[in-house]
C-alpha cells in the first residue's frame, strides 16, 4: 500500500505532462497550419 501512492502520483503527474505536451503540439500544429494558409494566400 505504501508504494502504491507514490506510483499513482507519478502516473498522474506523467499523464498531466503528456496531456500538456499533446495540447501544446496540437496548438502548434494548428498555428503553423493557419500561418501556412495565410502565407499561401
mmCIF entry with sequence, helices, sheets and N, C-alpha, C, O atoms, coordinates in Angstrom:
data_MODEL
# 
_entry.id   MODEL 
# 
_entity.id                         1 
_entity.type                       polymer 
_entity.pdbx_number_of_molecules   1 
# 
_entity_poly.entity_id                      1 
_entity_poly.type                           'polypeptide(L)' 
_entity_poly.nstd_linkage                   no 
_entity_poly.nstd_monomer                   no 
_entity_poly.pdbx_seq_one_letter_code       
;(UNK)(UNK)(UNK)(UNK)(UNK)(UNK)(UNK)(UNK)(UNK)(UNK)(UNK)(UNK)(UNK)(UNK)(UNK)(UNK)
(UNK)(UNK)(UNK)(UNK)(UNK)(UNK)(UNK)(UNK)(UNK)(UNK)(UNK)(UNK)(UNK)(UNK)(UNK)(UNK)
(UNK)(UNK)(UNK)(UNK)(UNK)(UNK)(UNK)(UNK)(UNK)
;
_entity_poly.pdbx_seq_one_letter_code_can   XXXXXXXXXXXXXXXXXXXXXXXXXXXXXXXXXXXXXXXXX 
_entity_poly.pdbx_strand_id                 A 
# 
loop_
_entity_poly_seq.entity_id 
_entity_poly_seq.num 
_entity_poly_seq.mon_id 
_entity_poly_seq.hetero 
1 1  UNK n 
1 2  UNK n 
1 3  UNK n 
1 4  UNK n 
1 5  UNK n 
1 6  UNK n 
1 7  UNK n 
1 8  UNK n 
1 9  UNK n 
1 10 UNK n 
1 11 UNK n 
1 12 UNK n 
1 13 UNK n 
1 14 UNK n 
1 15 UNK n 
1 16 UNK n 
1 17 UNK n 
1 18 UNK n 
1 19 UNK n 
1 20 UNK n 
1 21 UNK n 
1 22 UNK n 
1 23 UNK n 
1 24 UNK n 
1 25 UNK n 
1 26 UNK n 
1 27 UNK n 
1 28 UNK n 
1 29 UNK n 
1 30 UNK n 
1 31 UNK n 
1 32 UNK n 
1 33 UNK n 
1 34 UNK n 
1 35 UNK n 
1 36 UNK n 
1 37 UNK n 
1 38 UNK n 
1 39 UNK n 
1 40 UNK n 
1 41 UNK n 
# 
_struct_asym.id          A 
_struct_asym.entity_id   1 
# 
_struct_conf.conf_type_id            HELX_P 
_struct_conf.id                      HELX_P1 
_struct_conf.pdbx_PDB_helix_id       AA1 
_struct_conf.beg_label_comp_id       UNK 
_struct_conf.beg_label_asym_id       A 
_struct_conf.beg_label_seq_id        2 
_struct_conf.pdbx_beg_PDB_ins_code   ? 
_struct_conf.end_label_comp_id       UNK 
_struct_conf.end_label_asym_id       A 
_struct_conf.end_label_seq_id        40 
_struct_conf.pdbx_end_PDB_ins_code   ? 
_struct_conf.beg_auth_comp_id        UNK 
_struct_conf.beg_auth_asym_id        A 
_struct_conf.beg_auth_seq_id         2 
_struct_conf.end_auth_comp_id        UNK 
_struct_conf.end_auth_asym_id        A 
_struct_conf.end_auth_seq_id         40 
_struct_conf.pdbx_PDB_helix_class    1 
_struct_conf.details                 ? 
_struct_conf.pdbx_PDB_helix_length   39 
# 
_struct_conf_type.id          HELX_P 
_struct_conf_type.criteria    ? 
_struct_conf_type.reference   ? 
# 
loop_
_atom_site.group_PDB 
_atom_site.id 
_atom_site.type_symbol 
_atom_site.label_atom_id 
_atom_site.label_alt_id 
_atom_site.label_comp_id 
_atom_site.label_asym_id 
_atom_site.label_entity_id 
_atom_site.label_seq_id 
_atom_site.pdbx_PDB_ins_code 
_atom_site.Cartn_x 
_atom_site.Cartn_y 
_atom_site.Cartn_z 
_atom_site.occupancy 
_atom_site.B_iso_or_equiv 
_atom_site.pdbx_formal_charge 
_atom_site.auth_seq_id 
_atom_site.auth_comp_id 
_atom_site.auth_asym_id 
_atom_site.auth_atom_id 
_atom_site.pdbx_PDB_model_num 
ATOM 1   N N  . UNK A 1 1  ? 0.830  -1.210 0.000   1.00 0.00 ? 1  UNK A N  1 
ATOM 2   C CA . UNK A 1 1  ? 0.000  0.000  0.000   1.00 0.00 ? 1  UNK A CA 1 
ATOM 3   C C  . UNK A 1 1  ? 0.860  1.253  0.000   1.00 0.00 ? 1  UNK A C  1 
ATOM 4   O O  . UNK A 1 1  ? 0.504  2.254  -0.621  1.00 0.00 ? 1  UNK A O  1 
ATOM 5   N N  . UNK A 1 2  ? 1.993  1.201  0.697   1.00 0.00 ? 2  UNK A N  1 
ATOM 6   C CA . UNK A 1 2  ? 2.849  2.391  0.822   1.00 0.00 ? 2  UNK A CA 1 
ATOM 7   C C  . UNK A 1 2  ? 3.447  2.762  -0.540  1.00 0.00 ? 2  UNK A C  1 
ATOM 8   O O  . UNK A 1 2  ? 3.622  3.939  -0.856  1.00 0.00 ? 2  UNK A O  1 
ATOM 9   N N  . UNK A 1 3  ? 3.757  1.733  -1.339  1.00 0.00 ? 3  UNK A N  1 
ATOM 10  C CA . UNK A 1 3  ? 4.376  2.017  -2.644  1.00 0.00 ? 3  UNK A CA 1 
ATOM 11  C C  . UNK A 1 3  ? 3.335  2.396  -3.705  1.00 0.00 ? 3  UNK A C  1 
ATOM 12  O O  . UNK A 1 3  ? 3.684  2.959  -4.742  1.00 0.00 ? 3  UNK A O  1 
ATOM 13  N N  . UNK A 1 4  ? 2.076  2.091  -3.449  1.00 0.00 ? 4  UNK A N  1 
ATOM 14  C CA . UNK A 1 4  ? 1.034  2.362  -4.441  1.00 0.00 ? 4  UNK A CA 1 
ATOM 15  C C  . UNK A 1 4  ? 0.794  3.857  -4.593  1.00 0.00 ? 4  UNK A C  1 
ATOM 16  O O  . UNK A 1 4  ? 0.579  4.337  -5.706  1.00 0.00 ? 4  UNK A O  1 
ATOM 17  N N  . UNK A 1 5  ? 0.827  4.595  -3.497  1.00 0.00 ? 5  UNK A N  1 
ATOM 18  C CA . UNK A 1 5  ? 0.535  6.035  -3.552  1.00 0.00 ? 5  UNK A CA 1 
ATOM 19  C C  . UNK A 1 5  ? 1.555  6.803  -4.399  1.00 0.00 ? 5  UNK A C  1 
ATOM 20  O O  . UNK A 1 5  ? 1.160  7.537  -5.305  1.00 0.00 ? 5  UNK A O  1 
ATOM 21  N N  . UNK A 1 6  ? 2.861  6.653  -4.125  1.00 0.00 ? 6  UNK A N  1 
ATOM 22  C CA . UNK A 1 6  ? 3.861  7.367  -4.931  1.00 0.00 ? 6  UNK A CA 1 
ATOM 23  C C  . UNK A 1 6  ? 3.758  6.993  -6.411  1.00 0.00 ? 6  UNK A C  1 
ATOM 24  O O  . UNK A 1 6  ? 3.895  7.848  -7.287  1.00 0.00 ? 6  UNK A O  1 
ATOM 25  N N  . UNK A 1 7  ? 3.515  5.713  -6.680  1.00 0.00 ? 7  UNK A N  1 
ATOM 26  C CA . UNK A 1 7  ? 3.418  5.264  -8.068  1.00 0.00 ? 7  UNK A CA 1 
ATOM 27  C C  . UNK A 1 7  ? 2.222  5.937  -8.746  1.00 0.00 ? 7  UNK A C  1 
ATOM 28  O O  . UNK A 1 7  ? 2.306  6.374  -9.893  1.00 0.00 ? 7  UNK A O  1 
ATOM 29  N N  . UNK A 1 8  ? 1.096  6.011  -8.005  1.00 0.00 ? 8  UNK A N  1 
ATOM 30  C CA . UNK A 1 8  ? -0.093 6.653  -8.554  1.00 0.00 ? 8  UNK A CA 1 
ATOM 31  C C  . UNK A 1 8  ? 0.153  8.124  -8.798  1.00 0.00 ? 8  UNK A C  1 
ATOM 32  O O  . UNK A 1 8  ? -0.266 8.660  -9.824  1.00 0.00 ? 8  UNK A O  1 
ATOM 33  N N  . UNK A 1 9  ? 0.833  8.795  -7.865  1.00 0.00 ? 9  UNK A N  1 
ATOM 34  C CA . UNK A 1 9  ? 1.111  10.226 -8.013  1.00 0.00 ? 9  UNK A CA 1 
ATOM 35  C C  . UNK A 1 9  ? 2.015  10.446 -9.218  1.00 0.00 ? 9  UNK A C  1 
ATOM 36  O O  . UNK A 1 9  ? 1.831  11.391 -9.985  1.00 0.00 ? 9  UNK A O  1 
ATOM 37  N N  . UNK A 1 10 ? 2.995  9.559  -9.373  1.00 0.00 ? 10 UNK A N  1 
ATOM 38  C CA . UNK A 1 10 ? 3.919  9.697  -10.505 1.00 0.00 ? 10 UNK A CA 1 
ATOM 39  C C  . UNK A 1 10 ? 3.171  9.496  -11.823 1.00 0.00 ? 10 UNK A C  1 
ATOM 40  O O  . UNK A 1 10 ? 3.423  10.198 -12.802 1.00 0.00 ? 10 UNK A O  1 
ATOM 41  N N  . UNK A 1 11 ? 2.251  8.530  -11.837 1.00 0.00 ? 11 UNK A N  1 
ATOM 42  C CA . UNK A 1 11 ? 1.481  8.250  -13.050 1.00 0.00 ? 11 UNK A CA 1 
ATOM 43  C C  . UNK A 1 11 ? 0.611  9.440  -13.406 1.00 0.00 ? 11 UNK A C  1 
ATOM 44  O O  . UNK A 1 11 ? 0.543  9.840  -14.568 1.00 0.00 ? 11 UNK A O  1 
ATOM 45  N N  . UNK A 1 12 ? -0.062 10.014 -12.398 1.00 0.00 ? 12 UNK A N  1 
ATOM 46  C CA . UNK A 1 12 ? -0.929 11.169 -12.648 1.00 0.00 ? 12 UNK A CA 1 
ATOM 47  C C  . UNK A 1 12 ? -0.108 12.336 -13.162 1.00 0.00 ? 12 UNK A C  1 
ATOM 48  O O  . UNK A 1 12 ? -0.525 13.042 -14.080 1.00 0.00 ? 12 UNK A O  1 
ATOM 49  N N  . UNK A 1 13 ? 1.063  12.536 -12.566 1.00 0.00 ? 13 UNK A N  1 
ATOM 50  C CA . UNK A 1 13 ? 1.932  13.635 -12.994 1.00 0.00 ? 13 UNK A CA 1 
ATOM 51  C C  . UNK A 1 13 ? 2.390  13.402 -14.434 1.00 0.00 ? 13 UNK A C  1 
ATOM 52  O O  . UNK A 1 13 ? 2.463  14.333 -15.236 1.00 0.00 ? 13 UNK A O  1 
ATOM 53  N N  . UNK A 1 14 ? 2.699  12.138 -14.745 1.00 0.00 ? 14 UNK A N  1 
ATOM 54  C CA . UNK A 1 14 ? 3.148  11.806 -16.093 1.00 0.00 ? 14 UNK A CA 1 
ATOM 55  C C  . UNK A 1 14 ? 2.022  12.048 -17.097 1.00 0.00 ? 14 UNK A C  1 
ATOM 56  O O  . UNK A 1 14 ? 2.248  12.598 -18.174 1.00 0.00 ? 14 UNK A O  1 
ATOM 57  N N  . UNK A 1 15 ? 0.799  11.628 -16.730 1.00 0.00 ? 15 UNK A N  1 
ATOM 58  C CA . UNK A 1 15 ? -0.346 11.829 -17.616 1.00 0.00 ? 15 UNK A CA 1 
ATOM 59  C C  . UNK A 1 15 ? -0.585 13.308 -17.839 1.00 0.00 ? 15 UNK A C  1 
ATOM 60  O O  . UNK A 1 15 ? -0.903 13.729 -18.952 1.00 0.00 ? 15 UNK A O  1 
ATOM 61  N N  . UNK A 1 16 ? -0.434 14.102 -16.784 1.00 0.00 ? 16 UNK A N  1 
ATOM 62  C CA . UNK A 1 16 ? -0.641 15.547 -16.900 1.00 0.00 ? 16 UNK A CA 1 
ATOM 63  C C  . UNK A 1 16 ? 0.392  16.140 -17.846 1.00 0.00 ? 16 UNK A C  1 
ATOM 64  O O  . UNK A 1 16 ? 0.080  17.010 -18.660 1.00 0.00 ? 16 UNK A O  1 
ATOM 65  N N  . UNK A 1 17 ? 1.629  15.658 -17.730 1.00 0.00 ? 17 UNK A N  1 
ATOM 66  C CA . UNK A 1 17 ? 2.698  16.179 -18.585 1.00 0.00 ? 17 UNK A CA 1 
ATOM 67  C C  . UNK A 1 17 ? 2.458  15.789 -20.041 1.00 0.00 ? 17 UNK A C  1 
ATOM 68  O O  . UNK A 1 17 ? 2.615  16.610 -20.944 1.00 0.00 ? 17 UNK A O  1 
ATOM 69  N N  . UNK A 1 18 ? 2.081  14.545 -20.262 1.00 0.00 ? 18 UNK A N  1 
ATOM 70  C CA . UNK A 1 18 ? 1.820  14.072 -21.621 1.00 0.00 ? 18 UNK A CA 1 
ATOM 71  C C  . UNK A 1 18 ? 0.652  14.832 -22.230 1.00 0.00 ? 18 UNK A C  1 
ATOM 72  O O  . UNK A 1 18 ? 0.686  15.209 -23.401 1.00 0.00 ? 18 UNK A O  1 
ATOM 73  N N  . UNK A 1 19 ? -0.400 15.055 -21.409 1.00 0.00 ? 19 UNK A N  1 
ATOM 74  C CA . UNK A 1 19 ? -1.571 15.788 -21.900 1.00 0.00 ? 19 UNK A CA 1 
ATOM 75  C C  . UNK A 1 19 ? -1.184 17.206 -22.277 1.00 0.00 ? 19 UNK A C  1 
ATOM 76  O O  . UNK A 1 19 ? -1.613 17.726 -23.308 1.00 0.00 ? 19 UNK A O  1 
ATOM 77  N N  . UNK A 1 20 ? -0.361 17.834 -21.425 1.00 0.00 ? 20 UNK A N  1 
ATOM 78  C CA . UNK A 1 20 ? 0.069  19.211 -21.698 1.00 0.00 ? 20 UNK A CA 1 
ATOM 79  C C  . UNK A 1 20 ? 0.870  19.267 -22.998 1.00 0.00 ? 20 UNK A C  1 
ATOM 80  O O  . UNK A 1 20 ? 0.683  20.167 -23.817 1.00 0.00 ? 20 UNK A O  1 
ATOM 81  N N  . UNK A 1 21 ? 1.765  18.293 -23.174 1.00 0.00 ? 21 UNK A N  1 
ATOM 82  C CA . UNK A 1 21 ? 2.580  18.263 -24.395 1.00 0.00 ? 21 UNK A CA 1 
ATOM 83  C C  . UNK A 1 21 ? 1.703  18.019 -25.621 1.00 0.00 ? 21 UNK A C  1 
ATOM 84  O O  . UNK A 1 21 ? 1.930  18.598 -26.684 1.00 0.00 ? 21 UNK A O  1 
ATOM 85  N N  . UNK A 1 22 ? 0.698  17.154 -25.461 1.00 0.00 ? 22 UNK A N  1 
ATOM 86  C CA . UNK A 1 22 ? -0.194 16.853 -26.579 1.00 0.00 ? 22 UNK A CA 1 
ATOM 87  C C  . UNK A 1 22 ? -0.980 18.094 -26.986 1.00 0.00 ? 22 UNK A C  1 
ATOM 88  O O  . UNK A 1 22 ? -1.125 18.390 -28.172 1.00 0.00 ? 22 UNK A O  1 
ATOM 89  N N  . UNK A 1 23 ? -1.485 18.815 -25.983 1.00 0.00 ? 23 UNK A N  1 
ATOM 90  C CA . UNK A 1 23 ? -2.246 20.040 -26.266 1.00 0.00 ? 23 UNK A CA 1 
ATOM 91  C C  . UNK A 1 23 ? -1.340 21.078 -26.919 1.00 0.00 ? 23 UNK A C  1 
ATOM 92  O O  . UNK A 1 23 ? -1.735 21.746 -27.875 1.00 0.00 ? 23 UNK A O  1 
ATOM 93  N N  . UNK A 1 24 ? -0.123 21.208 -26.395 1.00 0.00 ? 24 UNK A N  1 
ATOM 94  C CA . UNK A 1 24 ? 0.819  22.186 -26.952 1.00 0.00 ? 24 UNK A CA 1 
ATOM 95  C C  . UNK A 1 24 ? 1.143  21.829 -28.406 1.00 0.00 ? 24 UNK A C  1 
ATOM 96  O O  . UNK A 1 24 ? 1.228  22.712 -29.259 1.00 0.00 ? 24 UNK A O  1 
ATOM 97  N N  . UNK A 1 25 ? 1.321  20.551 -28.680 1.00 0.00 ? 25 UNK A N  1 
ATOM 98  C CA . UNK A 1 25 ? 1.630  20.116 -30.043 1.00 0.00 ? 25 UNK A CA 1 
ATOM 99  C C  . UNK A 1 25 ? 0.449  20.399 -30.965 1.00 0.00 ? 25 UNK A C  1 
ATOM 100 O O  . UNK A 1 25 ? 0.626  20.823 -32.107 1.00 0.00 ? 25 UNK A O  1 
ATOM 101 N N  . UNK A 1 26 ? -0.763 20.158 -30.452 1.00 0.00 ? 26 UNK A N  1 
ATOM 102 C CA . UNK A 1 26 ? -1.956 20.406 -31.261 1.00 0.00 ? 26 UNK A CA 1 
ATOM 103 C C  . UNK A 1 26 ? -2.082 21.886 -31.587 1.00 0.00 ? 26 UNK A C  1 
ATOM 104 O O  . UNK A 1 26 ? -2.352 22.256 -32.729 1.00 0.00 ? 26 UNK A O  1 
ATOM 105 N N  . UNK A 1 27 ? -1.886 22.728 -30.581 1.00 0.00 ? 27 UNK A N  1 
ATOM 106 C CA . UNK A 1 27 ? -1.973 24.180 -30.782 1.00 0.00 ? 27 UNK A CA 1 
ATOM 107 C C  . UNK A 1 27 ? -0.903 24.638 -31.772 1.00 0.00 ? 27 UNK A C  1 
ATOM 108 O O  . UNK A 1 27 ? -1.174 25.451 -32.656 1.00 0.00 ? 27 UNK A O  1 
ATOM 109 N N  . UNK A 1 28 ? 0.308  24.114 -31.618 1.00 0.00 ? 28 UNK A N  1 
ATOM 110 C CA . UNK A 1 28 ? 1.404  24.499 -32.511 1.00 0.00 ? 28 UNK A CA 1 
ATOM 111 C C  . UNK A 1 28 ? 1.087  24.073 -33.945 1.00 0.00 ? 28 UNK A C  1 
ATOM 112 O O  . UNK A 1 28 ? 1.351  24.817 -34.889 1.00 0.00 ? 28 UNK A O  1 
ATOM 113 N N  . UNK A 1 29 ? 0.526  22.888 -34.104 1.00 0.00 ? 29 UNK A N  1 
ATOM 114 C CA . UNK A 1 29 ? 0.178  22.393 -35.440 1.00 0.00 ? 29 UNK A CA 1 
ATOM 115 C C  . UNK A 1 29 ? -0.885 23.267 -36.072 1.00 0.00 ? 29 UNK A C  1 
ATOM 116 O O  . UNK A 1 29 ? -0.793 23.628 -37.245 1.00 0.00 ? 29 UNK A O  1 
ATOM 117 N N  . UNK A 1 30 ? -1.906 23.608 -35.280 1.00 0.00 ? 30 UNK A N  1 
ATOM 118 C CA . UNK A 1 30 ? -2.982 24.467 -35.784 1.00 0.00 ? 30 UNK A CA 1 
ATOM 119 C C  . UNK A 1 30 ? -2.431 25.833 -36.163 1.00 0.00 ? 30 UNK A C  1 
ATOM 120 O O  . UNK A 1 30 ? -2.802 26.398 -37.191 1.00 0.00 ? 30 UNK A O  1 
ATOM 121 N N  . UNK A 1 31 ? -1.534 26.366 -35.318 1.00 0.00 ? 31 UNK A N  1 
ATOM 122 C CA . UNK A 1 31 ? -0.970 27.697 -35.582 1.00 0.00 ? 31 UNK A CA 1 
ATOM 123 C C  . UNK A 1 31 ? -0.130 27.681 -36.860 1.00 0.00 ? 31 UNK A C  1 
ATOM 124 O O  . UNK A 1 31 ? -0.204 28.592 -37.685 1.00 0.00 ? 31 UNK A O  1 
ATOM 125 N N  . UNK A 1 32 ? 0.674  26.619 -37.003 1.00 0.00 ? 32 UNK A N  1 
ATOM 126 C CA . UNK A 1 32 ? 1.516  26.513 -38.201 1.00 0.00 ? 32 UNK A CA 1 
ATOM 127 C C  . UNK A 1 32 ? 0.649  26.355 -39.447 1.00 0.00 ? 32 UNK A C  1 
ATOM 128 O O  . UNK A 1 32 ? 0.947  26.930 -40.493 1.00 0.00 ? 32 UNK A O  1 
ATOM 129 N N  . UNK A 1 33 ? -0.421 25.575 -39.331 1.00 0.00 ? 33 UNK A N  1 
ATOM 130 C CA . UNK A 1 33 ? -1.315 25.380 -40.471 1.00 0.00 ? 33 UNK A CA 1 
ATOM 131 C C  . UNK A 1 33 ? -1.969 26.701 -40.842 1.00 0.00 ? 33 UNK A C  1 
ATOM 132 O O  . UNK A 1 33 ? -2.108 27.017 -42.024 1.00 0.00 ? 33 UNK A O  1 
ATOM 133 N N  . UNK A 1 34 ? -2.370 27.468 -39.846 1.00 0.00 ? 34 UNK A N  1 
ATOM 134 C CA . UNK A 1 34 ? -3.000 28.767 -40.090 1.00 0.00 ? 34 UNK A CA 1 
ATOM 135 C C  . UNK A 1 34 ? -1.994 29.723 -40.726 1.00 0.00 ? 34 UNK A C  1 
ATOM 136 O O  . UNK A 1 34 ? -2.312 30.421 -41.690 1.00 0.00 ? 34 UNK A O  1 
ATOM 137 N N  . UNK A 1 35 ? -0.783 29.750 -40.180 1.00 0.00 ? 35 UNK A N  1 
ATOM 138 C CA . UNK A 1 35 ? 0.253  30.645 -40.706 1.00 0.00 ? 35 UNK A CA 1 
ATOM 139 C C  . UNK A 1 35 ? 0.599  30.251 -42.145 1.00 0.00 ? 35 UNK A C  1 
ATOM 140 O O  . UNK A 1 35 ? 0.794  31.118 -42.996 1.00 0.00 ? 35 UNK A O  1 
ATOM 141 N N  . UNK A 1 36 ? 0.674  28.957 -42.414 1.00 0.00 ? 36 UNK A N  1 
ATOM 142 C CA . UNK A 1 36 ? 0.997  28.483 -43.759 1.00 0.00 ? 36 UNK A CA 1 
ATOM 143 C C  . UNK A 1 36 ? -0.134 28.854 -44.712 1.00 0.00 ? 36 UNK A C  1 
ATOM 144 O O  . UNK A 1 36 ? 0.108  29.244 -45.854 1.00 0.00 ? 36 UNK A O  1 
ATOM 145 N N  . UNK A 1 37 ? -1.376 28.730 -44.231 1.00 0.00 ? 37 UNK A N  1 
ATOM 146 C CA . UNK A 1 37 ? -2.530 29.077 -45.061 1.00 0.00 ? 37 UNK A CA 1 
ATOM 147 C C  . UNK A 1 37 ? -2.520 30.555 -45.404 1.00 0.00 ? 37 UNK A C  1 
ATOM 148 O O  . UNK A 1 37 ? -2.775 30.939 -46.546 1.00 0.00 ? 37 UNK A O  1 
ATOM 149 N N  . UNK A 1 38 ? -2.223 31.386 -44.405 1.00 0.00 ? 38 UNK A N  1 
ATOM 150 C CA . UNK A 1 38 ? -2.187 32.834 -44.632 1.00 0.00 ? 38 UNK A CA 1 
ATOM 151 C C  . UNK A 1 38 ? -1.049 33.180 -45.599 1.00 0.00 ? 38 UNK A C  1 
ATOM 152 O O  . UNK A 1 38 ? -1.205 34.033 -46.473 1.00 0.00 ? 38 UNK A O  1 
ATOM 153 N N  . UNK A 1 39 ? 0.104  32.504 -45.433 1.00 0.00 ? 39 UNK A N  1 
ATOM 154 C CA . UNK A 1 39 ? 1.249  32.783 -46.296 1.00 0.00 ? 39 UNK A CA 1 
ATOM 155 C C  . UNK A 1 39 ? 0.980  32.326 -47.722 1.00 0.00 ? 39 UNK A C  1 
ATOM 156 O O  . UNK A 1 39 ? 1.417  32.974 -48.673 1.00 0.00 ? 39 UNK A O  1 
ATOM 157 N N  . UNK A 1 40 ? 0.261  31.208 -47.881 1.00 0.00 ? 40 UNK A N  1 
ATOM 158 C CA . UNK A 1 40 ? -0.021 30.681 -49.212 1.00 0.00 ? 40 UNK A CA 1 
ATOM 159 C C  . UNK A 1 40 ? -0.957 31.622 -49.958 1.00 0.00 ? 40 UNK A C  1 
ATOM 160 O O  . UNK A 1 40 ? -0.816 31.836 -51.162 1.00 0.00 ? 40 UNK A O  1 
ATOM 161 N N  . UNK A 1 41 ? -1.901 32.170 -49.236 1.00 0.00 ? 41 UNK A N  1 
ATOM 162 C CA . UNK A 1 41 ? -2.863 33.079 -49.862 1.00 0.00 ? 41 UNK A CA 1 
ATOM 163 C C  . UNK A 1 41 ? -2.350 34.516 -49.803 1.00 0.00 ? 41 UNK A C  1 
ATOM 164 O O  . UNK A 1 41 ? -3.021 35.431 -50.279 1.00 0.00 ? 41 UNK A O  1 
# 
